Amino acid sequence: MAPSPTGLLHVGTARAALFNWLFARHGGGEFRLRIENTDTTREVAEAGDQIQDSLRWLGLDWDGPTTFQLDRIEACREVAQRLVAEGKAYEDDGAIRFRMPDEGTTAWDDIVRGRVEFPNEKLEDVVLVRSDGRPTYNFASPMEDVWDGITHVIRGDDHISNTPKQLNIIRAVGADVPLYAHVPMVYGSDGKKLSKRHGAVSVEEFRKAGYLPEALVNFLALLGWAPDGETTIMNRDELVERFSLERVSQSPAQFDYDKLDWMNGTYIRALPEEDFAHALILWLGEQGYDWDAVLVRKAAPLVQEKIARLDEFPAYARFLFEDVQPDPAELHGGAEVLVAARDSLAELEPFTAEAIEGAPPARPRAPPSEAAAGLSADSHRCHRVEDLTRPVREHRAAGPRADARAAQRCPRRIGSGRGGASGSSARWNCRHARRLNGAEGVGSPCVSSSRRSPAPFG
């Protein structure tokens, strides 16, 4: 695969890699990873590492070492000179070009698209080696297929125009040609090639957004392939067992971000609580949150049924770890109601769900706006505060012994620094974490409220 201009692995390229991986694992073959870096104008520092890291995160292991096309530059030059000596190539302004046939057609039986034919008169004499000595992609790629014993080439259908050129080169060196399968491109909802204007496009972006690798693999597998037209949720083993190139469609696949969110939420809800908490801790650490891992484990079950992505956790649970100051613009005119609710709850004892439910409604000092009035019915309820604050209270009551036990399960704190979404979009009301942690009288208790749920991804 070729590095993208950003250096990150595009999900369209990842989908093609996944099809190769599934095909190889289904048939007991080998999945080889080759970094096609002959075009140095597109190469980005550490792009090869980014590609490999993304594939590992997706769980797509490969066989043998990773190879780089430029590592075989001398071997390509030798073959090019041999073709010149045989009259199959010629020198042109310091470069070496391959002589394409002038008559007839170049054809192959594509596993996905069926019979494909190209008139040879429309094939230009492709450059094999540039004037600076670097081989081109259309020369290095088929030669590596020959040297590595590649039997099947599965790639995007934007490579169809390259295939007749590569076939003629392979035949010119007297090697067996592999079988080709050109899979459909991945488009956005507007029917155009998937790009940044549609949303996240690199595997790394989806990782940062809190998608589970298992869910993303399941989703990518269904972009252009389906086992029966009905089954949607399939684990890795099921995908390997059921995958076949014969079920790959010729039509472009549409990347549906909403469907991916739904699928990711399904995978999150299916996780055992401990596994979900572990996934949260790892993700929070990668994003730079310095939040107590023990408290994260206690809070995780409270949001597992509510979120579709891991990056939604901070908006729900930030108040358990730090002070939350809501954005006034998101209060919809309800600031006076919230101030009254804060004053009413400040003296409430005991601070339990039952006591909060029985408290008289908070009355603002001045008539609220129509938007604020819509909040008054909810602002004194605290949306099951007993449940939301339980992790903090239990964490404080358990003391060092619980911390030690949790440290054995997760022996590190979560990263350093902070990041992620603002706490202003939390859907509940809450008191300051200071009071929840037992520091009564330090600072003033407050209630924050917003009816808006975390914004959808994309």
JOSULDA-V286238 format. One record per residue. RES is the residue in three letters. OMEGA is omega in radians with two decimals (* if undefined). BURIAL is 1 if it has 16 or more other ideal C-beta (glycine too) atoms within 10 Angstrom, else 0. Layout:
[[RES OMEGA BURIAL] [RES OMEGA BURIAL]]
This chain:
[[MET -3.10 1] [ALA 3.07 1] [PRO 3.08 1] [SER 3.12 1] [PRO 3.12 0] [THR -3.07 1] [GLY -3.11 1] [LEU -3.11 1] [LEU 3.12 1] [HIS -3.10 1] [VAL 3.07 1] [GLY 3.07 1] [THR 3.11 1] [ALA 3.10 1] [ARG 3.10 1] [ALA 3.09 1] [ALA 3.13 1] [LEU 3.11 1] [PHE 3.07 1] [ASN -3.10 1] [TRP -3.13 1] [LEU -3.14 1] [PHE -3.13 1] [ALA -3.10 1] [ARG 3.11 1] [HIS -3.07 0] [GLY 3.14 0] [GLY 3.13 0] [GLY -3.14 0] [GLU 3.08 0] [PHE -3.08 1] [ARG 3.10 1] [LEU 3.13 1] [ARG 3.07 1] [ILE -3.07 1] [GLU -3.00 1] [ASN 3.13 1] [THR 3.11 1] [ASP -3.06 0] [THR 3.10 0] [THR 3.13 0] [ARG -3.02 0] [GLU 3.13 1] [VAL 3.14 0] [ALA 3.09 0] [GLU 3.14 0] [ALA 3.12 1] [GLY 3.10 1] [ASP 3.13 0] [GLN 3.13 1] [ILE -3.11 1] [GLN 3.11 1] [ASP -3.13 1] [SER 3.11 1] [LEU 3.10 1] [ARG 3.14 0] [TRP 3.09 0] [LEU -3.13 1] [GLY 3.14 0] [LEU 3.13 1] [ASP -3.13 0] [TRP -3.07 1] [ASP 3.13 0] [GLY -3.12 0] [PRO 2.99 0] [THR 3.14 0] [THR 3.12 1] [PHE -3.04 0] [GLN -3.11 1] [LEU 3.09 1] [ASP -3.13 0] [ARG -3.07 1] [ILE -3.13 1] [GLU 3.12 0] [ALA 3.11 0] [CYS 3.13 1] [ARG -3.14 1] [GLU 3.12 0] [VAL 3.14 1] [ALA 3.12 1] [GLN 3.11 0] [ARG 3.11 0] [LEU 3.07 1] [VAL -3.13 1] [ALA -3.13 0] [GLU -3.14 0] [GLY -3.13 0] [LYS 3.10 1] [ALA -3.12 1] [TYR 3.12 0] [GLU -3.10 0] [ASP -3.13 0] [ASP 3.10 0] [GLY 3.10 0] [ALA 3.08 1] [ILE -3.14 1] [ARG 3.10 1] [PHE 3.10 1] [ARG 3.07 1] [MET 3.09 1] [PRO -3.09 0] [ASP -3.04 0] [GLU 3.09 0] [GLY -3.12 0] [THR 2.96 0] [THR -3.02 1] [ALA 3.03 0] [TRP 3.09 1] [ASP -3.12 0] [ASP -3.07 1] [ILE -3.12 1] [VAL -2.97 1] [ARG -3.13 1] [GLY -3.09 0] [ARG 3.12 0] [VAL -3.14 1] [GLU 3.09 0] [PHE 3.03 1] [PRO -3.10 0] [ASN -3.13 0] [GLU 3.12 0] [LYS 3.13 0] [LEU 3.10 1] [GLU 3.07 0] [ASP -3.01 0] [VAL 3.07 1] [VAL 3.07 1] [LEU -3.12 1] [VAL 3.13 1] [ARG -3.13 0] [SER 3.09 0] [ASP 3.07 0] [GLY -3.13 0] [ARG 3.08 1] [PRO 3.08 1] [THR 3.10 1] [TYR -3.07 1] [ASN 3.03 1] [PHE -3.09 1] [ALA -3.08 1] [SER 3.13 1] [PRO 3.12 1] [MET 3.09 1] [GLU 3.05 1] [ASP 3.12 1] [VAL -3.08 1] [TRP -3.10 0] [ASP 3.13 0] [GLY -3.12 0] [ILE -3.13 1] [THR -3.13 0] [HIS 3.06 1] [VAL -3.13 1] [ILE -3.07 1] [ARG -3.11 1] [GLY -3.08 1] [ASP 2.99 1] [ASP 3.10 0] [HIS -3.09 1] [ILE -3.11 0] [SER 3.10 0] [ASN -2.99 0] [THR 3.14 1] [PRO 3.10 1] [LYS -3.10 1] [GLN 3.09 1] [LEU -3.12 1] [ASN 3.10 1] [ILE 3.13 1] [ILE 3.13 1] [ARG -3.13 0] [ALA 3.13 1] [VAL 3.05 0] [GLY -3.11 0] [ALA 3.07 0] [ASP 3.14 0] [VAL 3.09 1] [PRO 3.00 1] [LEU -3.09 0] [TYR 3.04 1] [ALA -3.12 1] [HIS -3.05 1] [VAL -3.06 1] [PRO 3.10 1] [MET 3.08 1] [VAL -3.11 1] [TYR 3.01 1] [GLY -3.10 1] [SER -3.13 0] [ASP 3.12 0] [GLY 3.10 0] [LYS -3.09 0] [LYS -3.07 0] [LEU -3.12 1] [SER -3.08 0] [LYS -3.11 0] [ARG 3.12 0] [HIS -3.07 1] [GLY 3.11 1] [ALA 3.14 1] [VAL 3.13 1] [SER 3.11 1] [VAL -3.13 1] [GLU 3.10 1] [GLU 3.11 1] [PHE 3.09 1] [ARG 3.13 1] [LYS -3.14 1] [ALA 3.05 1] [GLY 3.03 1] [TYR 3.08 1] [LEU -3.13 1] [PRO -3.14 1] [GLU 3.14 1] [ALA -3.13 1] [LEU 3.09 1] [VAL 3.11 1] [ASN -3.12 1] [PHE -3.12 1] [LEU -3.14 1] [ALA -3.09 1] [LEU 3.06 1] [LEU -3.14 1] [GLY 3.11 1] [TRP 3.06 1] [ALA -3.12 0] [PRO -3.07 1] [ASP -3.12 0] [GLY -3.09 0] [GLU -3.06 0] [THR -3.11 0] [THR -3.09 0] [ILE 3.12 0] [MET 3.09 1] [ASN -3.04 0] [ARG -3.13 1] [ASP 3.11 0] [GLU 3.12 0] [LEU 3.13 1] [VAL -3.09 1] [GLU -2.97 0] [ARG -3.03 1] [PHE 3.00 1] [SER 3.13 0] [LEU -3.13 1] [GLU 3.14 0] [ARG 3.11 0] [VAL -3.11 1] [SER 3.03 0] [GLN -3.08 0] [SER 3.11 0] [PRO 3.11 1] [ALA 3.13 1] [GLN 3.14 0] [PHE -3.09 1] [ASP -3.10 0] [TYR 3.13 1] [ASP 3.12 0] [LYS 3.10 0] [LEU 3.09 1] [ASP 3.12 1] [TRP -3.11 0] [MET 3.13 1] [ASN 3.08 1] [GLY 3.09 1] [THR 3.11 0] [TYR 3.13 1] [ILE -3.10 1] [ARG -3.14 0] [ALA -3.12 0] [LEU 2.92 1] [PRO -3.06 0] [GLU -3.12 0] [GLU 3.13 0] [ASP 3.10 0] [PHE 3.12 1] [ALA 3.13 1] [HIS 3.11 1] [ALA 3.09 1] [LEU -3.11 1] [ILE 3.11 1] [LEU -3.12 0] [TRP 3.13 1] [LEU 3.11 1] [GLY 3.13 1] [GLU -3.10 0] [GLN 3.03 1] [GLY 3.09 0] [TYR 3.10 1] [ASP -3.08 0] [TRP -3.09 1] [ASP -3.10 1] [ALA 3.13 1] [VAL 3.14 1] [LEU 3.07 1] [VAL 3.13 1] [ARG -3.13 1] [LYS -3.12 1] [ALA -3.02 1] [ALA -3.10 1] [PRO -3.10 0] [LEU -3.09 1] [VAL -3.02 1] [GLN -3.13 1] [GLU -3.00 0] [LYS -2.97 0] [ILE 3.09 1] [ALA 3.12 1] [ARG -3.13 1] [LEU -3.12 1] [ASP 3.06 1] [GLU -3.11 1] [PHE -3.11 1] [PRO -3.14 1] [ALA 3.11 1] [TYR -2.92 1] [ALA -3.09 1] [ARG -3.06 1] [PHE 3.10 1] [LEU -3.01 1] [PHE -3.09 1] [GLU 3.07 0] [ASP 3.13 0] [VAL 3.08 1] [GLN -3.09 0] [PRO 3.06 1] [ASP -3.12 0] [PRO -3.12 0] [ALA -3.11 0] [GLU -3.12 0] [LEU 3.04 1] [HIS 3.10 1] [GLY -3.07 0] [GLY -3.07 1] [ALA -3.11 1] [GLU 3.09 1] [VAL -3.11 1] [LEU 3.08 1] [VAL 3.12 0] [ALA 3.11 1] [ALA 3.10 1] [ARG -3.12 1] [ASP -3.12 1] [SER -3.09 1] [LEU -3.06 1] [ALA -3.09 0] [GLU -3.05 0] [LEU 3.06 1] [GLU -0.13 0] [PRO -3.11 0] [PHE -3.11 1] [THR 3.14 0] [ALA -3.12 1] [GLU -3.13 0] [ALA 3.14 0] [ILE 3.13 1] [GLU -3.09 0] [GLY -3.12 0] [ALA 3.10 1] [PRO 3.13 0] [PRO 3.11 0] [ALA -3.14 1] [ARG 3.11 0] [PRO -3.12 1] [ARG 3.11 0] [ALA -3.13 0] [PRO -3.13 0] [PRO 3.04 1] [SER 3.12 1] [GLU -3.14 0] [ALA -3.13 0] [ALA 3.13 1] [ALA 3.12 0] [GLY -3.14 1] [LEU -2.95 1] [SER -3.11 1] [ALA -3.07 0] [ASP -2.90 1] [SER -3.12 1] [HIS -3.00 1] [ARG 3.13 1] [CYS 2.97 1] [HIS 3.10 1] [ARG 3.12 0] [VAL 3.14 1] [GLU 3.12 0] [ASP -3.03 0] [LEU -3.09 1] [THR -3.11 1] [ARG -3.13 1] [PRO -3.13 1] [VAL -3.10 1] [ARG 3.11 0] [GLU 3.13 0] [HIS 3.13 1] [ARG -3.08 0] [ALA -3.08 0] [ALA 3.06 0] [GLY -3.04 0] [PRO -3.09 0] [ARG 3.10 0] [ALA 3.11 0] [ASP -3.13 0] [ALA 3.13 0] [ARG -3.14 0] [ALA 3.14 1] [ALA 3.09 0] [GLN 3.11 0] [ARG -3.13 0] [CYS -2.90 1] [PRO 3.12 0] [ARG 2.97 0] [ARG -3.02 1] [ILE 2.93 1] [GLY 3.10 1] [SER 3.13 0] [GLY -3.11 0] [ARG 3.08 0] [GLY 3.01 0] [GLY -3.00 1] [ALA 3.10 1] [SER 3.10 1] [GLY -3.06 1] [SER -3.12 1] [SER 3.09 1] [ALA -3.02 1] [ARG -3.11 0] [TRP 2.98 1] [ASN -3.09 1] [CYS 3.01 1] [ARG 3.14 1] [HIS 3.10 1] [ALA 3.11 1] [ARG -3.11 1] [ARG 3.14 1] [LEU -3.14 1] [ASN 3.05 0] [GLY -3.11 0] [ALA -3.10 0] [GLU 3.08 0] [GLY 3.11 0] [VAL -3.06 0] [GLY -3.13 0] [SER 3.11 0] [PRO 3.14 1] [CYS 3.05 1] [VAL 3.07 1] [SER -3.09 1] [SER 2.96 1] [SER -3.13 1] [ARG -3.06 0] [ARG 3.10 0] [SER 3.14 0] [PRO -3.08 1] [ALA 3.12 0] [PRO -3.13 0] [PHE 3.07 1] [GLY * 0]]
